[in-house]
Amino acid sequence: MFRSPTSTKTDEEAGKELAKKTAKESGKELAKKAAKETKMILTVEEHTKFGGLGSMVAQITAANHPTKVINLGLPDTPAISGK
């Protein structure tokens, strides 16, 4: 969660703020700010962890303020459905 330890926002409020800001310039600025204010960033994907929010955050932080980024998501393997 992009949240400072001193933040007064709840996890839900911080999550809603992040959801509104992830794809464009404001998301980039938020990622840079989080990298400067925290020791680690954790992203959680509801799909594979490659090419999503976690990848974007890792690229932004690596280029601007290197910070440990942990990406959680589904493995990048074929999904089997049906019988």
N, C-alpha and C positions, 0 to 999 in steps of 0.2 A: 504494500500500500504506500502510495506517495504521501507520507505524513511525517511531520516532525514530531519527535517525542514530546514537545511542548505544545502541540496543537490542541485546541479545545474542541475540535470537530470529532464527532463519533466516526467509527469505521464506515457506517452506512453513508454519512454525509461526505466523507472523504472519497468513498467509492463513487458516489453520484457525481462529484466534482470531476474526478478522473475520467469517468465515462463520457462526460460532455467535452473533454479537452484532448482526447487521445490522438486524433488523426491529423491535426493541423499544427500551425506554428505555436499556438498556445500550449499544446501538448509537449512540444519540444522544450519550451521554456519551463514547463512544469517538471519535466524530466531533469533538466539541468539544475533546477532549484533543489529537487529531491536529492540529486547526487552530491550537491554541496553540503546539504544539511544532515545527511544520514551516512551510516557506514555500509549499508547494504540496501538493495531494492529487490523486492520479491514481486514477480508478476504471476498471475494465474490465468491460464487460457482455458476456454471450454472446447478447444479443438487442438490440433497439433501445435507444438510450441515453436515451430519454425515459420518465420515470415509474418508473425503477428505482432502484438503489442510488445512482448518481451524482446523480440529482435530489434524493434525500433528503439526501445529504451536502451538496450545494450549498445547500439551504434551511436546514439546521441551521447551517452555517458562516456564511452570510449574516446570520442572525439573532443569532448569538452572538459570533463572532470571524471577521470577513471574511478569507478566505484564498482564493488562486487554486485552483480546482477544474477539472481537465480530465477530461472523461468520454469514454471510448472505447467504441464499440459499433457495431452495424450501422446503416446508414442507415434512416430511417423511410420506406421505400418498399415497395410490394407485392412480395412474393417470388414468383418464377415457378418453378414446379416442373413436372416432366414434360417432354414434347416440345414 
